[in-house]
Amino acid sequence: MQTEVRLLHASDTTLLDQVIDLADDNRGSLGFMPAQAFGPFARSGNIIVAVQGGKLLGYLLFRRVKTKYSAAITHLCVQEAARGQQVPRQLFDFLRELVKGVSAITLKCRRDYTFANKLWHRLGFIPRDEVTGRSLDGKPLTRWYYLFNTQLELFTAREEDERLRVVIDANVFYDLCGAQDATESKEAYSLLADWLQDDISLCVTDEIYHEIHRNQNRAVREANRKALRKFEELRYDKPRRDGILADIKTIIQRSDSERNKSDLTHLANAIAAKARYFITQDVAVIEQGESLFDRYGLLVRRPVDLVVDIDELKNNNKYVESRFVEHKTSFAPIKSRDITALTQNFIYHEGREKLNELRTKLRTFVASPELYQAEVWKANKSEMVQHAMTVWGVEGGGLDVALLRCKPNHSRLVERKLKELILNAAGRGLTYVKVSDPYISDTVRKALAEYRFFRDPSDDCWYRFLASGIRSLDELTAHLGDQLQQAGGLPEPLRQAFLAGETDTQSLFQAEKCLWPVKLAGAKVPCYIVPIQHRWARNLFDERMSEADIFGFDATLLFSRRNVYYRGATPRLPQAGRILWYVSKSKGGQQYGELRAASYVETVTIASAKSLFRKYEGLGVYKWSDIIALAKGNAHAPILCFEFADTELLPTPMSFGDLQKNLVTAGRKPNQLVGPIEISHELYLKLYAQTG
């Protein structure tokens, strides 16, 4: 009988139950995952099953890790009776095809699971390193990598810096302390799963010591204090905590027992420590989660909710970066007097860079303005607050970035600079941007990955190929072909389209995004015109509208490659495609009734206003008052939110009148553009060409 390998549909409850039963039977090796966590994974298309005659042979559960452009295997489990039938290979081959375009597939497996480790070896994984497991016995875990290319640095460099800090309450802590000897599963045990280790850091505050101290059993106290060493302790400002605690007592009403006071103090400590997530099973705290979020931005989660939401929370957290010391930043040439301060601020100690080495480079660059653009971002009124530094020049057929430095957690500034360099190179008719700085920090590395740069091992430099205008595949092949053939570590979408000859629509579209701002004529994806009020366009992407008042809003939002936009739930946009932005007229100000920008749609979500705001709260310019107004006062009403990226301002905006003429010429009726309208691929290219 033939084996069928496919994605598990959430509606197939019989098969889903079989998956849950198989996971439960093998939880000793897989780790505990709550049954209710499997449904969301299935709805997201993240469970692959092997089925024969309606019966489950095995399953593979995986996650897509946006921050590293990878996929991570969480479970691969096969029925005992089906072992030896190549089911793991079939499941993995399906996954490999499904996630084509990522840079790697990763997993972690206990070193003492000999049979499993042999399987990973047979499947082509490489055991790159080892870490201590999260379980209380600290068994070592091997990290296995299946690389589609050589971009290993995106996965191995200081991964711990990207983990989410989540505070657990006392009851969750006690549950975790007893996990090793437990005979029954508890919800909190899911937090100890090995696959979560790279994603979350479990934290406590010092109130936990008072909780432990109240126990009358000395042996228990000592065991709990020893267990605390495995958790990160967050610090906080005590005067601020006192004010928060007084406020919380008005939100959560409970008796004045020592235990209740301690519970509220722990919660107040977490808020004062600026924690984003608080993990609890306390019903009273969970019921007030919305109030705590509205007042403090704290996300209250049950352990199982965190497990289900981890990818959403982690990818959202990527955008909740430290704000600049001052919002008012400016861009200026590096002066000779800046060199000493810049050397001290941007020396890369971790790479053992020498001060004199960097100082000599800067002097050379500043002394050669005809060859190099040497620039620094700094606070307007402060010569001392320097956020980022770049040095670049034209080299042959591309731009060479000799220095690219920034302060930690300021990757948005680097994203802004990379976008500017890509568009600059495209405007000059060049074919690539190269970053030759040998000292690349984690923050810069993240920004490079966001803009799809790849590292070529032949010279240890980072590259991004590009083109401009509307091109056919043949034209791009003539334009870039030799360079693509010679490049090492080429992104998978470019390899597929240009070297492997895969010319289906999605392959071409993914290749186009790797070569942005070019538009590939053969990538016939859905295209829309989306109206946007001028105040949102001004904040989200249109710098020209903001030049007169660049600091009247959060300027950092203009720096991000990605952003989000909310509107009514209908009409719905595609999950992936192109959009042209029509900026509506302002009231009493400048008149912007024009097509002004082009972007890509990355993701589209329709959900309740409250859940969408929480999901994207760290990204975008919208306040809760804006969202609830869109939902007509109903926090549970469905609205649409789409994430867009790679926004390109159109050089020659098109007026409303000219847009209407183009619609009529294309056989469409005039449209007042009160909502998104779908247009043909051909009309999109025509409008894009006329505004270029």
C-alpha positions as CSV (number, residue, x, y, z in Angstrom):
1,M,0.0,0.0,0.0
2,Q,1.4,3.4,-1.0
3,T,2.4,5.9,1.7
4,E,1.0,9.5,1.3
5,V,3.0,12.3,2.7
6,R,1.2,15.7,3.0
7,L,0.4,18.6,5.3
8,L,-2.0,17.8,8.1
9,H,-5.3,19.8,7.7
10,A,-6.7,21.1,11.0
11,S,-10.1,20.0,9.9
12,D,-8.9,16.3,9.9
13,T,-9.5,15.8,13.6
14,T,-9.2,12.0,13.4
15,L,-5.7,12.3,12.1
16,L,-4.8,15.2,14.4
17,D,-5.9,13.0,17.4
18,Q,-3.5,10.3,16.1
19,V,-0.7,12.8,16.0
20,I,-1.4,13.9,19.6
21,D,-1.6,10.2,20.7
22,L,1.7,9.4,19.1
23,A,3.4,12.5,20.6
24,D,2.0,11.5,24.0
25,D,3.2,7.9,23.7
26,N,6.7,9.3,23.0
27,R,6.8,12.3,25.3
28,G,9.7,10.7,27.3
29,S,12.0,11.5,24.3
30,L,10.1,14.3,22.6
31,G,9.4,16.3,25.7
32,F,5.9,17.5,26.8
33,M,3.8,19.5,24.5
34,P,0.2,20.3,25.5
35,A,-2.5,18.6,23.3
36,Q,-4.1,22.0,22.6
37,A,-0.8,23.3,21.1
38,F,-1.1,20.9,18.1
39,G,-4.2,22.5,16.6
40,P,-2.5,25.9,15.9
41,F,0.5,24.2,14.4
42,A,-1.8,22.3,12.0
43,R,-3.8,25.5,11.1
44,S,-0.5,27.2,10.3
45,G,0.6,24.3,7.9
46,N,3.4,23.3,10.2
47,I,2.7,19.5,10.6
48,I,3.6,17.0,7.9
49,V,2.1,13.5,8.2
50,A,2.8,10.2,6.5
51,V,-0.4,8.2,6.1
52,Q,-1.1,4.7,4.8
53,G,-4.7,3.6,4.5
54,G,-6.0,6.3,6.7
55,K,-3.6,5.4,9.5
56,L,-0.8,7.6,10.7
57,L,2.7,6.2,10.2
58,G,4.6,9.3,11.5
59,Y,4.6,13.1,11.6
60,L,7.1,16.0,11.5
61,L,6.3,19.2,13.3
62,F,8.3,22.3,12.4
63,R,8.5,26.0,12.8
64,R,9.5,28.8,10.4
65,V,12.0,31.1,12.1
66,K,11.7,34.5,10.4
67,T,14.5,36.1,12.4
68,K,17.0,33.6,10.8
69,Y,15.2,32.7,7.6
70,S,15.3,29.1,8.6
71,A,13.0,26.2,9.6
72,A,13.4,24.3,12.8
73,I,12.2,20.8,13.4
74,T,10.4,20.4,16.7
75,H,9.2,16.8,16.5
76,L,9.9,13.9,14.1
77,C,8.1,10.8,15.4
78,V,7.3,7.5,13.7
79,Q,5.0,4.7,14.9
80,E,7.0,1.7,16.2
81,A,5.4,-0.6,13.7
82,A,6.4,1.7,10.8
83,R,10.1,2.0,11.7
84,G,12.6,0.8,9.1
85,Q,10.3,1.9,6.2
86,Q,12.0,5.2,5.3
87,V,9.2,7.3,6.9
88,P,11.6,9.8,8.4
89,R,13.3,10.3,5.0
90,Q,9.9,10.8,3.3
91,L,8.8,13.4,5.9
92,F,12.1,15.2,5.7
93,D,12.1,15.3,1.9
94,F,8.6,16.8,2.0
95,L,9.8,19.5,4.5
96,R,12.9,20.3,2.4
97,E,10.7,21.0,-0.6
98,L,8.2,22.9,1.4
99,V,10.6,25.4,2.9
100,K,12.7,25.8,-0.2
101,G,14.3,29.2,-0.1
102,V,15.3,29.2,3.6
103,S,19.0,29.1,4.4
104,A,18.9,26.1,6.7
105,I,16.9,23.6,8.7
106,T,17.9,23.2,12.3
107,L,17.1,21.1,15.3
108,K,18.4,20.1,18.7
109,C,18.7,16.5,20.0
110,R,20.0,15.0,23.2
111,R,23.4,13.6,22.7
112,D,22.5,10.3,24.5
113,Y,19.7,9.6,21.9
114,T,22.1,7.5,19.8
115,F,19.5,6.2,17.3
116,A,18.1,9.6,16.6
117,N,21.5,11.2,16.1
118,K,22.3,8.5,13.6
119,L,19.1,9.4,11.8
120,W,20.1,13.1,11.5
121,H,23.5,12.1,10.2
122,R,21.8,9.9,7.5
123,L,19.5,12.8,6.5
124,G,22.5,15.0,5.8
125,F,22.5,17.1,9.0
126,I,25.8,18.4,10.5
127,P,26.4,18.5,14.3
128,R,27.8,22.0,14.5
129,D,27.8,22.6,18.3
130,E,26.5,21.6,21.7
131,V,24.6,23.3,24.5
132,T,23.4,22.3,28.0
133,G,19.7,21.3,27.9
134,R,17.0,23.2,29.8
135,S,15.9,20.1,31.8
136,L,16.9,20.0,35.4
137,D,19.4,17.2,34.8
138,G,21.1,19.4,32.2
139,K,21.6,16.7,29.6
140,P,23.7,18.0,26.7
141,L,22.0,18.8,23.4
142,T,23.6,18.7,20.0
143,R,22.6,21.3,17.5
144,W,22.2,19.8,14.0
145,Y,22.1,22.0,10.8
146,Y,21.0,21.1,7.3
147,L,22.4,23.9,5.2
148,F,21.0,24.9,1.8
149,N,24.1,27.2,1.4
150,T,27.0,28.3,3.5
151,Q,25.3,31.1,5.5
152,L,26.0,29.4,8.9
153,E,26.9,32.7,10.6
154,L,23.2,33.6,10.6
155,F,22.5,30.8,13.0
156,T,25.6,30.4,15.2
157,A,26.5,33.9,16.1
158,R,25.5,34.9,19.6
159,E,22.0,33.3,19.4
160,E,21.3,33.8,23.0
161,D,21.0,37.6,22.5
162,E,17.8,37.1,20.5
163,R,15.9,35.1,23.2
164,L,12.7,36.5,24.7
165,R,12.9,37.3,28.4
166,V,9.8,35.9,30.0
167,V,9.1,36.2,33.8
168,I,7.5,33.2,35.4
169,D,5.4,33.5,38.6
170,A,6.1,31.4,41.8
171,N,3.7,28.6,41.0
172,V,5.2,28.0,37.6
173,F,8.7,28.1,39.2
174,Y,7.6,25.4,41.7
175,D,6.1,23.3,39.0
176,L,9.3,23.4,37.0
177,C,11.4,22.5,40.1
178,G,9.4,19.3,40.4
179,A,9.4,18.4,36.8
180,Q,12.3,15.9,37.0
181,D,10.7,13.6,39.5
182,A,7.1,14.1,38.4
183,T,4.8,11.2,37.5
184,E,2.1,13.3,35.9
185,S,2.5,16.1,33.3
186,K,1.8,19.7,34.2
187,E,1.2,22.5,31.8
188,A,4.3,24.4,32.9
189,Y,6.6,21.5,31.8
190,S,6.1,22.5,28.2
191,L,8.4,25.5,29.0
192,L,11.3,23.0,29.5
193,A,11.1,21.7,26.0
194,D,14.5,21.6,24.4
195,W,13.3,23.2,21.2
196,L,12.4,26.4,23.1
197,Q,15.9,26.9,24.5
198,D,17.0,29.2,21.8
199,D,13.8,31.2,21.9
200,I,13.1,32.0,25.5
201,S,15.0,32.8,28.7
202,L,12.9,32.0,31.8
203,C,13.3,34.8,34.3
204,V,12.4,35.5,37.9
205,T,12.6,38.6,40.2
206,D,14.0,38.8,43.7
207,E,10.5,38.3,45.3
208,I,11.0,34.6,44.6
209,Y,13.5,34.4,47.5
210,H,10.8,35.5,49.9
211,E,8.5,32.8,48.6
212,I,11.2,30.2,49.1
213,H,12.0,31.5,52.6
214,R,8.4,31.0,53.8
215,N,8.7,27.2,53.3
216,Q,9.3,25.5,56.7
217,N,11.3,22.6,55.2
218,R,15.0,23.4,55.0
219,A,15.8,20.7,52.4
220,V,13.1,22.1,50.1
221,R,14.4,25.6,50.6
222,E,17.9,24.6,49.6
223,A,16.7,22.6,46.6
224,N,14.6,25.6,45.4
225,R,17.5,28.0,45.8
226,K,19.8,25.7,43.9
227,A,17.1,25.5,41.1
228,L,17.1,29.3,40.9
229,R,20.6,29.3,39.4
230,K,19.0,28.0,36.2
231,F,16.9,31.2,35.8
232,E,17.8,34.7,34.9
233,E,17.0,37.3,37.6
234,L,15.8,40.6,36.3
235,R,16.6,43.9,38.0
236,Y,14.2,46.8,38.4
237,D,13.8,50.3,39.8
238,K,12.4,50.0,43.3
239,P,10.6,53.4,43.5
240,R,9.0,52.7,40.2
241,R,8.0,49.3,41.4
242,D,6.3,50.8,44.5
243,G,4.1,53.0,42.4
244,I,3.2,50.1,40.1
245,L,2.4,47.9,43.0
246,A,0.0,50.4,44.5
247,D,-1.7,50.7,41.1
248,I,-1.9,46.9,40.6
249,K,-3.7,46.5,43.9
250,T,-6.6,48.6,42.5
251,I,-6.7,46.3,39.4
252,I,-6.5,42.9,41.0
253,Q,-8.6,42.7,44.2
254,R,-7.5,39.9,46.6
255,S,-7.1,39.3,50.4
256,D,-4.1,40.7,52.2
257,S,-2.4,37.3,52.9
258,E,1.4,37.1,52.7
259,R,1.1,34.8,49.6
260,N,-1.3,37.2,47.8
261,K,0.9,40.2,48.6
262,S,3.9,38.3,47.3
263,D,2.1,37.3,44.1
264,L,1.3,41.0,43.3
265,T,4.8,42.1,44.2
266,H,6.3,39.6,41.8
267,L,4.0,40.9,39.1
268,A,4.9,44.6,39.9
269,N,8.6,43.7,39.9
270,A,8.3,42.2,36.4
271,I,6.6,45.3,35.1
272,A,9.2,47.6,36.7
273,A,11.9,45.4,35.1
274,K,10.3,46.3,31.8
275,A,9.5,42.6,31.1
276,R,7.3,42.1,28.1
277,Y,5.9,38.7,29.1
278,F,4.6,37.3,32.3
279,I,3.8,33.5,32.5
280,T,1.2,32.5,35.1
281,Q,-1.7,30.1,35.8
282,D,-3.2,32.6,38.2
283,V,-6.8,33.0,37.0
284,A,-7.2,36.5,38.6
285,V,-4.1,37.8,36.9
286,I,-5.0,36.2,33.5
287,E,-8.5,37.8,33.7
288,Q,-6.9,41.2,34.1
289,G,-4.4,40.6,31.3
290,E,-6.1,43.1,29.1
291,S,-5.9,45.9,31.7
292,L,-2.3,45.1,32.4
293,F,-1.5,45.2,28.7
294,D,-3.3,48.5,28.2
295,R,-1.6,50.1,31.2
296,Y,1.9,48.6,31.1
297,G,2.3,46.8,27.7
298,L,2.7,43.5,29.7
299,L,1.6,40.4,27.9
300,V,0.1,37.9,30.3
301,R,0.3,34.3,29.1
302,R,-0.4,30.8,30.4
303,P,2.5,28.4,29.7
304,V,0.6,26.7,26.9
305,D,-0.2,30.0,25.3
306,L,3.5,30.9,25.2
307,V,4.3,27.6,23.5
308,V,1.6,28.1,20.9
309,D,2.5,31.8,20.3
310,I,6.3,31.6,20.5
311,D,7.0,32.3,16.8
312,E,4.5,35.2,16.7
313,L,5.9,36.7,19.9
314,K,9.5,36.3,18.9
315,N,9.1,37.7,15.4
316,N,7.1,40.6,16.8
317,N,9.8,41.2,19.5
318,K,12.3,41.6,16.8
319,Y,10.9,45.1,16.2
320,V,10.5,46.2,19.8
321,E,14.1,47.5,19.9
322,S,15.6,50.1,22.2
323,R,14.6,53.6,21.0
324,F,17.3,56.0,20.2
325,V,18.7,58.1,23.0
326,E,17.0,61.0,21.2
327,H,14.4,60.7,18.4
328,K,16.1,63.6,16.7
329,T,18.8,62.0,14.7
330,S,20.6,63.4,11.7
331,F,23.0,62.2,9.1
332,A,26.3,64.0,8.5
333,P,29.7,63.6,6.9
334,I,32.5,62.4,9.3
335,K,34.8,65.2,10.2
336,S,38.4,64.8,11.3
337,R,37.5,65.8,14.8
338,D,35.0,62.9,15.0
339,I,37.6,60.2,14.4
340,T,38.8,59.7,18.0
341,A,35.2,59.4,19.4
342,L,34.1,57.2,16.5
343,T,37.0,54.9,17.0
344,Q,36.1,54.5,20.7
345,N,32.4,54.1,20.1
346,F,32.5,51.6,17.2
347,I,35.6,49.5,17.8
348,Y,34.7,45.8,17.5
349,H,36.2,44.3,20.6
350,E,34.7,40.8,20.1
351,G,36.5,40.5,16.8
352,R,39.8,41.7,18.4
353,E,39.9,44.8,16.2
354,K,42.7,47.2,17.2
355,L,42.0,50.8,17.9
356,N,44.9,52.0,15.8
357,E,43.6,49.8,12.9
358,L,40.2,51.4,12.9
359,R,41.6,54.9,13.5
360,T,44.0,54.6,10.5
361,K,41.1,53.4,8.2
362,L,38.9,56.3,9.2
363,R,41.7,58.8,8.6
364,T,42.3,57.3,5.1
365,F,38.6,57.5,4.3
366,V,38.0,61.0,5.5
367,A,41.1,62.2,3.6
368,S,39.7,60.8,0.3
369,P,36.3,62.3,-0.2
370,E,36.5,61.8,-3.9
371,L,36.6,58.0,-3.3
372,Y,34.6,57.5,-0.1
373,Q,31.4,58.7,1.5
374,A,32.1,58.6,5.3
375,E,29.0,59.3,7.3
376,V,27.8,59.2,10.9
377,W,24.3,59.3,12.5
378,K,24.2,61.3,15.6
379,A,21.8,63.2,17.9
380,N,21.1,66.7,16.5
381,K,22.2,68.6,19.6
382,S,24.9,66.2,20.8
383,E,28.3,65.5,19.3
384,M,28.7,62.7,21.8
385,V,25.6,60.6,21.0
386,Q,26.6,58.6,17.8
387,H,24.3,55.8,16.7
388,A,25.8,54.4,13.5
389,M,28.7,54.9,11.0
390,T,29.1,53.9,7.4
391,V,31.8,54.4,4.8
392,W,31.2,53.4,1.2
393,G,32.3,54.1,-2.4
394,V,31.7,52.9,-6.0
395,E,33.8,49.8,-6.9
396,G,33.6,48.6,-10.5
397,G,30.1,47.4,-11.0
398,G,28.8,47.9,-7.5
399,L,29.0,49.8,-4.2
400,D,31.5,48.7,-1.6
401,V,30.7,49.4,2.0
402,A,34.0,49.4,3.8
403,L,32.6,50.1,7.3
404,L,29.2,49.4,8.6
405,R,28.9,49.9,12.4
406,C,26.1,50.7,14.8
407,K,25.2,50.6,18.5
408,P,23.6,47.4,19.8
409,N,19.9,47.0,19.1
410,H,19.9,49.8,16.4
411,S,19.5,47.5,13.5
412,R,16.7,49.8,12.1
413,L,19.4,52.4,11.4
414,V,21.4,49.8,9.5
415,E,18.3,48.7,7.6
416,R,17.7,52.4,6.6
417,K,21.2,52.7,5.4
418,L,21.2,49.4,3.5
419,K,17.9,50.5,1.7
420,E,19.5,53.8,0.8
421,L,22.6,52.1,-0.6
422,I,20.6,49.5,-2.6
423,L,18.5,52.2,-4.2
424,N,21.6,54.4,-4.8
425,A,23.3,51.5,-6.6
426,A,20.1,50.7,-8.6
427,G,19.9,54.4,-9.7
428,R,23.5,54.3,-10.9
429,G,22.8,51.1,-12.9
430,L,25.2,49.0,-10.7
431,T,24.6,45.3,-10.1
432,Y,25.5,44.8,-6.4
433,V,26.2,46.2,-3.0
434,K,29.1,44.6,-1.1
435,V,29.9,44.9,2.6
436,S,33.6,44.3,3.0
437,D,33.9,45.4,6.6
438,P,35.6,42.4,8.2
439,Y,34.0,43.1,11.6
440,I,30.3,42.5,11.4
441,S,28.3,42.7,14.7
442,D,25.2,40.7,15.5
443,T,23.0,43.8,15.0
444,V,24.5,44.5,11.6
445,R,24.2,40.8,10.7
446,K,20.5,40.9,11.4
447,A,20.0,43.9,9.2
448,L,22.0,42.2,6.4
449,A,19.8,39.1,6.6
450,E,16.7,41.2,6.5
451,Y,17.8,42.7,3.2
452,R,18.8,39.2,1.9
453,F,22.5,39.8,1.8
454,F,24.6,36.6,1.6
455,R,28.1,35.9,2.6
456,D,30.5,34.6,-0.1
457,P,33.1,32.4,1.5
458,S,35.6,33.1,-1.2
459,D,36.3,36.6,0.1
460,D,34.3,36.6,3.3
461,C,32.3,39.6,2.1
462,W,28.5,40.1,2.1
463,Y,26.7,40.7,-1.2
464,R,23.3,41.6,-2.5
465,F,22.7,41.6,-6.2
466,L,20.1,44.1,-7.6
467,A,18.6,45.7,-10.7
468,S,16.0,48.4,-11.4
469,G,13.1,48.9,-13.7
470,I,11.0,46.2,-15.3
471,R,13.0,43.3,-16.7
472,S,12.5,40.0,-18.3
473,L,14.3,36.9,-17.0
474,D,16.5,36.9,-20.1
475,E,17.4,40.5,-19.6
476,L,18.3,39.9,-16.0
477,T,20.3,36.8,-16.9
478,A,22.3,38.9,-19.4
479,H,22.6,41.7,-16.7
480,L,23.7,39.5,-13.8
481,G,24.4,36.0,-15.2
482,D,28.2,35.7,-14.9
483,Q,28.2,37.2,-11.4
484,L,25.4,34.8,-10.2
485,Q,27.4,31.8,-11.7
486,Q,30.5,32.8,-9.8
487,A,29.0,33.8,-6.5
488,G,29.4,31.5,-3.5
489,G,26.6,31.1,-0.9
490,L,23.9,32.4,-3.4
491,P,20.4,32.6,-1.9
492,E,18.2,29.7,-2.9
493,P,15.6,31.8,-4.8
494,L,18.3,33.1,-7.1
495,R,19.9,29.7,-7.6
496,Q,16.5,28.2,-8.5
497,A,15.5,30.9,-11.0
498,F,18.8,31.6,-12.7
499,L,20.9,28.4,-12.3
500,A,18.3,25.7,-12.0
501,G,15.9,27.1,-14.5
502,E,12.8,27.1,-12.3
503,T,10.5,29.7,-13.9
504,D,7.2,29.2,-12.2
505,T,5.5,32.4,-10.9
506,Q,6.5,31.9,-7.2
507,S,10.1,31.1,-8.0
508,L,10.3,34.2,-10.1
509,F,8.6,36.3,-7.5
510,Q,11.0,35.2,-4.7
511,A,14.0,35.9,-7.0
512,E,12.5,39.3,-7.7
513,K,12.4,40.1,-4.0
514,C,16.1,39.1,-3.7
515,L,16.9,41.6,-6.5
516,W,14.6,44.4,-5.3
517,P,13.9,47.1,-6.6
518,V,13.6,45.4,-10.0
519,K,10.2,44.0,-11.1
520,L,10.3,40.7,-13.0
521,A,7.8,40.8,-15.9
522,G,7.2,37.1,-15.7
523,A,6.3,37.1,-12.0
524,K,2.5,37.4,-12.4
525,V,1.5,37.6,-8.8
526,P,-1.7,39.4,-7.5
527,C,-1.5,43.2,-7.7
528,Y,-3.5,45.8,-5.8
529,I,-3.9,49.5,-5.4
530,V,-4.3,50.3,-1.7
531,P,-5.6,53.7,-0.6
532,I,-3.9,55.2,2.6
533,Q,-4.6,58.4,4.4
534,H,-1.7,60.9,4.0
535,R,-1.1,61.0,7.8
536,W,-0.4,57.2,7.8
537,A,1.7,57.4,4.7
538,R,3.7,60.2,6.2
539,N,4.5,58.1,9.3
540,L,5.0,54.7,7.6
541,F,7.0,55.3,4.5
542,D,6.9,58.6,2.6
543,E,9.8,60.7,3.7
544,R,9.1,63.4,1.1
545,M,5.8,64.2,3.0
546,S,7.8,64.4,6.2
547,E,10.7,66.6,5.2
548,A,9.1,69.7,6.6
549,D,8.5,68.1,10.0
550,I,10.7,65.0,10.1
551,F,10.7,64.8,13.9
552,G,7.0,65.4,14.5
553,F,6.6,61.6,14.8
554,D,8.6,58.5,15.5
555,A,11.1,58.7,12.8
556,T,12.5,55.3,13.4
557,L,9.5,53.8,11.7
558,L,10.7,55.1,8.4
559,F,13.9,53.1,8.9
560,S,12.3,49.6,9.1
561,R,12.2,47.4,6.0
562,R,8.8,46.1,7.3
563,N,5.7,47.8,8.6
564,V,2.1,47.1,9.1
565,Y,-1.2,48.7,8.0
566,Y,-4.7,48.2,9.3
567,R,-8.0,48.5,7.5
568,G,-11.5,46.9,7.3
569,A,-11.7,43.2,6.8
570,T,-12.9,43.4,3.2
571,P,-11.9,43.3,0.5
572,R,-9.2,40.9,1.4
573,L,-5.6,41.3,0.1
574,P,-3.6,38.3,-1.1
575,Q,-1.0,36.6,1.2
576,A,1.7,37.6,-1.2
577,G,1.9,40.1,-4.0
578,R,2.6,43.7,-5.0
579,I,0.8,46.8,-4.0
580,L,0.8,50.4,-5.2
581,W,-0.1,53.0,-2.6
582,Y,-2.6,55.7,-3.4
583,V,-2.1,58.5,-0.8
584,S,-5.4,60.3,-0.4
585,K,-5.8,64.1,-0.1
586,S,-5.1,65.7,3.3
587,K,-7.7,67.9,5.0
588,G,-6.6,71.5,5.1
589,G,-3.0,70.8,4.1
590,Q,-1.0,69.6,1.2
591,Q,-3.0,67.7,-1.4
592,Y,-1.6,64.2,-1.9
593,G,-4.2,62.5,-4.2
594,E,-1.5,60.5,-5.9
595,L,0.1,57.1,-6.5
596,R,3.3,57.6,-4.5
597,A,4.9,54.2,-3.5
598,A,5.2,50.5,-4.2
599,S,5.6,47.7,-1.7
600,Y,5.4,43.9,-1.3
601,V,2.6,42.2,0.8
602,E,4.4,39.9,3.2
603,T,1.5,38.5,5.4
604,V,-2.2,39.2,5.7
605,T,-4.2,38.5,8.9
606,I,-7.9,38.9,9.6
607,A,-8.7,38.7,13.3
608,S,-10.2,40.6,16.2
609,A,-9.0,44.2,16.7
610,K,-7.7,43.4,20.1
611,S,-5.7,40.3,19.1
612,L,-4.1,42.0,16.1
613,F,-3.1,45.1,18.1
614,R,-1.4,42.8,20.6
615,K,0.3,40.8,17.9
616,Y,1.7,43.8,16.0
617,E,1.9,46.3,18.9
618,G,5.7,46.7,18.5
619,L,5.4,47.4,14.8
620,G,3.7,50.3,13.1
621,V,2.3,53.7,14.2
622,Y,-1.1,52.7,15.4
623,K,-2.4,53.4,18.9
624,W,-5.2,51.4,20.4
625,S,-7.5,54.4,19.9
626,D,-6.9,54.1,16.1
627,I,-7.6,50.4,16.0
628,I,-10.7,50.5,18.1
629,A,-12.1,53.4,16.0
630,L,-11.5,51.2,12.9
631,A,-13.4,48.4,14.6
632,K,-16.3,50.8,15.4
633,G,-15.8,50.5,19.1
634,N,-15.9,46.7,19.2
635,A,-12.6,45.1,20.3
636,H,-13.7,41.7,19.1
637,A,-14.8,42.9,15.6
638,P,-12.7,41.5,12.7
639,I,-10.3,43.8,10.9
640,L,-7.5,43.3,8.5
641,C,-3.8,43.8,9.1
642,F,-1.1,43.3,6.5
643,E,2.6,43.4,6.9
644,F,4.4,45.1,3.9
645,A,8.0,45.5,3.1
646,D,10.5,46.9,0.6
647,T,8.7,50.1,0.1
648,E,9.9,52.2,-2.8
649,L,8.9,55.8,-3.3
650,L,7.9,56.4,-6.9
651,P,10.0,59.1,-8.5
652,T,7.1,60.7,-10.4
653,P,3.9,60.3,-8.4
654,M,0.7,59.9,-10.5
655,S,-2.3,62.1,-10.0
656,F,-5.8,60.8,-9.3
657,G,-6.9,62.0,-12.8
658,D,-4.1,60.2,-14.6
659,L,-4.8,57.1,-12.6
660,Q,-8.4,57.2,-13.6
661,K,-7.4,57.5,-17.3
662,N,-5.2,54.4,-17.0
663,L,-8.0,52.4,-15.3
664,V,-10.4,53.3,-18.2
665,T,-7.8,52.5,-20.9
666,A,-7.4,49.1,-19.2
667,G,-11.1,48.5,-19.5
668,R,-11.9,49.3,-15.9
669,K,-14.5,51.7,-14.6
670,P,-13.4,54.9,-12.8
671,N,-12.9,54.1,-9.1
672,Q,-12.9,56.5,-6.1
673,L,-10.4,54.3,-4.3
674,V,-12.2,54.1,-0.9
675,G,-10.8,50.6,-0.5
676,P,-8.2,48.3,-2.1
677,I,-8.8,47.2,-5.7
678,E,-7.2,44.4,-7.5
679,I,-5.6,45.2,-10.8
680,S,-4.0,43.1,-13.5
681,H,-0.3,42.3,-13.6
682,E,-0.1,44.2,-16.9
683,L,-1.7,47.3,-15.5
684,Y,0.6,47.2,-12.5
685,L,3.6,47.2,-14.7
686,K,2.2,50.0,-16.8
687,L,1.5,52.2,-13.8
688,Y,4.9,51.4,-12.3
689,A,6.7,52.3,-15.6
690,Q,4.8,55.6,-15.9
691,T,5.8,56.7,-12.3
692,G,9.4,55.6,-12.7
